[in-house]
């Protein structure tokens, strides 16, 4: 593989390692400074580096420490476990990650046990589930009253990673059970996004008849993680294969049409699997398309490392070695704003122009990870040089105009003009090392394979 890795990517290893280490140092240090708060706390502005102010009325608070985001806690668990394993050559920081992981995992597991293995988008530190009501104030509700959603996916895989890292079977069992239930809800159509949108340009409400790729993609990432954590279990290989095939069949355009092009990746379809058209527009989220290719490659690399991969998996991997690099490059070409250095939030595949020109930070490290994994998966692909060049472009943007005042932190969003934005793409909380650190870990591990963590021994602790 090394002969397809240009020096420009190898030169990014030092910056990538520094960024992921600084990022998790920030997360752990904030936790250690407030020992009475048993959660991941990234409640600060990425523009200024300052903490959000605590409001006078907690019932209107959706930013302060009395508003705990399940997405952030689940992602934080996975990030802490991943960083602790990767930073074996920095044992003091790895040990600090493990101590924080133990506390946060125990608190999240307690929440899950009280709520029959369910997790939610927003809750109070004492475990009361809430959402934003029509009057802008908190509206409390029981976790069991909504179907499985993204918080179950993120927390399920985070607890599984925490359990394996800490050798705590009860955490692994809860995490695996939660992830299984969420994946089953995706398959049977009962899964519903629990996200509350804070950005009018990025609405999160479900639309009848519109089927999103998001649950399938995040679950695919979970299957990749489970293959990594439990390489001896067939369940995760077969589940990941089915989810990957669904995404390829229903969200990837396989031949040019009058409006769409081969390898376009559509964010939504209708119930029959046709691209969802609204007001003459078909939406691509370039970051999601890029993230999909990276998670797909990660799954295939872990699943194909088994001693006897099935014929179905071998066939799928062979097809993906041809198609995933093309999907990646198509999404990058559509989304990357070369003059400004960033990837637009959404793009109209009919007019071939950006829809939402805001540029969140996370597609950049996702692209770096995807590129590195694709070069590992398909080293003979004729467009490897273009993949590497795209990764270098994204790294220049991430380590350049997206730098935040605090080391290891990056501007959450930049406007279409390039200026820092106050828009909230998903949660007000900054990234806890999930999109940034875990992506950069995979990037470094694939560009410099000696850094990769060895997970070759079967683990059946769940």
N, C-alpha and C positions, 0 to 999 in steps of 0.2 A: 504493500500500500504506500510506503514512503515515497515511491517515485511519482505519485500523483499529488503529493503534498508540497506545494511550493514553499520556498523560504518565507514568503510574506505571511503565511499562516503560522509557521513555526515561530516566527518573530512575535506573535501575539500571545504566546504562552505566558510570558512574564506578567504582562498587563492583566491577563485573564485570571491568573492565580492571585495576583494582588487584589483584584476587584472582588473575587469570591471570598477571599479571606477577610478583607475589610468589611464586606457586607455582613458576614455571619458574626464578626466581632461586634458590629453595631447592634445586631439583634440580641446577642448574649449580654453585652454590657448594659443595655437598657433593662433587661430582665434582672440582672444582678443588683442594679441600683434601686429596684423597687421589689424587694423580696416578698412583700405581702400581696403582690398581684400575680397570680399563677398562670399568666397567659403570655403569648407573644405580643409584644407592644411595639408596633411600628406606627404609632399615631403621631406622625409629624409631617410637616410640609416638605416635599422633595424640592420645592423651589427655594425655600429659605433655610431649611434644616432645623427649624424651630418646631416645638411641640404644638399641637392644636390646643387652643384655650378650652378649659373646662366650662361648659355653660352653667348659668345660674339655675336653670330648670332642667333636671335630668330627663323629664318626659319629652323634651324637644331635642335631646342629644342623640345624634347619629354619627358623631365623630370621636367623642371623648372616651375615656377608659370605662365608662359605664355602658358602652355599646361594643360588645364583643362580636366580631365577625367570624362565623364558623369557617368560611372559606380561608381566612388568614390563618386560623389555628390549625386546620388540617394541612394546608400547604406548609406551614411552619414546621409541623412535626416531620413531614417528609424531608424538608430542607435540613433540619437539624440532624436527622439520622444520616442523610447523604453526606453532609459536610463532615460529621464526626468520622465516618468511614474513610472519606477521601483524605482528611488531614491527619493521617496516621504519622506523618513526619513532623507534625506540630502537635505533640501529645497534650500539651497544656491546654490549647484551645479546643482540641477534640474532647478532652475531659469536661471542660466547661459546657460544651454542646450537650454532652451526655447528661450532665446534672440538670440542665434546663429541660432537656427532652423528658427526663423522668418526671419532673413536676408537671409540665404542661400535659403530657400524655395521661397522667393520673387524673388530672382535673377533667380532661375531655372524656376519658373513659367513664368517670363518675356521672357526667352529664348523660352519656349514652345509656348507661345502665338504668338511670331514672326514666329515660324516655324510650325504653324498649329498643335500643340500638339505633335510634334516629338522631339526626343532627340537622341544624337549621342555619340559615343565613345570618341571623342576628339574635343575640340573647344577652341578658344582663350577667354580670359576674356571679350572681347567685343562682343562675340557671333559668330565669324566666324568658320564654320565647316571645319576641315581638316583631312587628313590622311597622311601617309608616302608615298611619291612618289618613283619611281624606282631609282631616284638619291639620295635618303636619305633626301631630303628636303620636306617641307610641300607642300601638294597638296590640294588646297581649292576646296570645292564643296558644292552645296546646300543640306541641310538636307533632303529636299523632294525628292531628286533623288535616295535615297536608301529605301528599304522596312523596316518595323519595325524590330528592333533588340533588343539585351539585354539591351541597354541603355534605351529603352522605358519601358521594364519590371521593371528595377531597379528604374528608376525615377518615373514611374507611381505609384508604391506601396509606394515609399518614400514620394511623395507629398500627397497621400491619408493619410498616417500616420501623416504627418505634419499638414494637415488640421484638422483632428479629434483632435489631441493634442492641437492645438492652437485655435480651434473653428472657423476656417476660411473656410467657405463653398466653396469659389472660388478655393482654393487649392485642396480641396477634389474632387471637380467636375473635375478639370483638371487631377488629378492623376488617378481617376477612369476611365475617358474616355481614357487616354493613355494606361492604363493597359488593358482595354477591347479590344482596337484596336490591341495591341500586341498579346493578347490571341487568337483573331480571326485570325490573320495572322499565328499563329502556327497551328491552326486547318485547315486552307485552304492551307497550304504549302508555303505561300509567305514570311514567316519570314526568315531572314538571319542574321547570326552572324555579328556584326559590329566590332568585336574585331580585333585589330592589334597585332600580336604576336611579343614579344620581346625576345623569347626564342626559338632557333632553335630546341630544343628537344621537344617543345610543340607547334607545328604549329596550326594555327587557320583557315586556308583557307578551305572553303567548298569543298567537293568532290562530283561530280555528282553521284546521286543514293545512297549516304550514309546519313542516317537519324540519327541525334544525339538525345540523351535523354535530353541534357542540357536545351533547351527551355521549354520542358514540365515540367522538375523538378523545374526550377526557377519559372515558372508560378504556379505550385502547391504550392510553398511557398507563392506566392502572394495570392492565393485563401485562404490559411490558415490565412494569415494576414487579408484579407477582412472579413473572418468569425469572426475574433476577433474584428475588428473595427466596423462591421455592423452585429451583431448577429441576427438581425431580417430579413435579406434579403435572400430569397431562391436562388437567382442567384449564389451566391458564393459557396453554398453547392453543387449545381448541377454541376457547372463548375469544382470544385475541384474533385468531384467524377469521372467525365468523364476523367479528366487528369490523375488522379491516376490509373484508370482502364487501360488507354492506356499504361502507364509505366509498369504496371504489366503484361499486355498481350504481349508487344513487347520487353521489355528489361530484363525480368526475365526468366531464364531457369526453366521450370516446371518439367522436368524429366531428369535423367542422359542420356547422349548420349555417343558415342564413345570417344568424346573429352571434352565435357562440362558436368558440374555437376548441379544437382538441386540446385536452389537458387543462382547460378551465376548471376551477373548483368552485361549486356554487354553495353558498351558505345555507340556503333553504330549498326544499323541494315540496311538491304537493304530495298528497297521500299515494299517488300512483308513481312517485319517483321522478316526476318531471320537474325541471327548474321552476322555482316559484317566481312568477312575474307579477310585479305590482307597479302600477302607473308606468308600464312599459320598461321597467328596470329589472335586471337580474343582478343580485348582489354577490360580490366577492368580498370577503374579509381577508386581505392578503396575509395578515399575520396568522390567522387561523389556518389558512391553506399551508403556509410554511410550517407551522407547528405540527400539522397533521403529518407532513412528510417526515419530520424528525421523529415523531412518536412511532410512526409506522416502521421506519428503519430501525429504531431502538427495539421494538417488539421482534422484528424479524431476526435481528442479530442475536438476541437472547434465545428466541425459540429455535432457531436453526442450529444453535450450538449443542443441542441435545444429540445423544449418540445415534438415535434412529429417528430423524424427522420423517413425518408421514409424507406420502406422495402428494397429498393436497397442499401441505405446507411448502414442499419443494417447488411445486408448480406455481404457487402464489409468490414465493420469493423470487423466482425467475422472472415472472411478469413485472414485479415491483422494481427489480433492478433496471428495467427499461423505462417504466412509467414514472416512478417517484422523482427522479432527477428532473424530468420534463415538467411535472406539476410544480415542483419547487421553483424552477427557473421562470415558468409562466407567471406565477404569483409574484415573484420578485420583480419581474419586468413591469408588471401592472402597478405594483404598489410602491416601489422605491422612488422617493423623490430626490433625485440626484443632486439638485442644486442646494437643497436644504439639509440633506442627510437624515432620512427617516422614512418610515413606511406608513402610508395613509391608512386610516381606520377602515374605510370601505370604498369599494370601486364598483362602478356599473359596467357589467360585462356586455351590455348592449351598446351603449354610447362609447365605451372604452375610455371613460374619464373617472376621476375620483368623485365620490359622493360626499364623504366626510373626510375633509383634508387634515383633521387632527392626526397627530402622529404619536401614539403611545410608545413607551420605551421598549416594552417586552418583545415585540416582533424581532428586534435586533439580536438579542442573545439567543432567541429561538432559532433565528436563521443561522447563526454561528454553529449552534448545536446540530441543526438539521444538515448543514453542509458537511460537517465533519463526519456525521454518521452515514450520510449518503456516499461519501468518498470511501468509507470503510465497506459499506454494503455493495457498492457498484464501482469498484476501482477501474473497471475497463470501459465505463460509459464514455462515449465520445465527447461529452460536454463537461468532463470533470474540471477542466480549466475555468469554465464559466462559473461553475459551482463555487470553486475556491475564490474566484474574484468577487462573487456576491458576498461571501462571508467576510472578505477583507473590507468591502465597502461598508457593511453593517458594523464591523468592529470600529472603523474610523468614526462612524456616527456615534456609536455608543460611548466610546472613550473620548469623544470630542464634544460636540454641542449638547449631548445629553448628560454630561457630567453635572452632578449636584454639588452644593457646598460641602457636603459631608462625604468623606471617602467611603466607597462601597455602595453609595446611593446614586440613583440616576433620576433625572427629571421624569415624573410619571407620564406627562403628556406635553408635547409642543404643538402650538397652533399651526395652521397651514402656512402662516407667515414665517414660522420658525421660532417665534417668541414662546417662552414658557407659558403654559396654560394652567388654569385652575380647574379644568374639567376633570371629572372623576370617572375613569373608564370602567371600573367595576366596584372597588371599595375605596374609601378615603385613605385607609391604611396603606403605607408603603409596602413594597414587596418584602417578604420575610426570608428571601433567599431562594424562592421557588423558581420563578421565571428567570431570574438573573443567575444566582449561584449554581443551581442544579444544571442549568444549561451550560454554564462555563466549565463546570466539572466535566460534563460529557465532552465538551469541546477539547479541553486539555487532555483528557484520557484518550481520545481518538487521535489527536494530532501527535501526542507523545505517549504511545501505548504503555510505556513502563509505569505511568502513573495510574493506570486502570486498577480498580479494586477487583481482586480475585473472588468471584462468587461461584466457583466451579463445583463445589461440593453440595450435594442435595441437602435440603433442609425441609423436614416435614413437621415442623413444630406447630403448625396450625391445626 
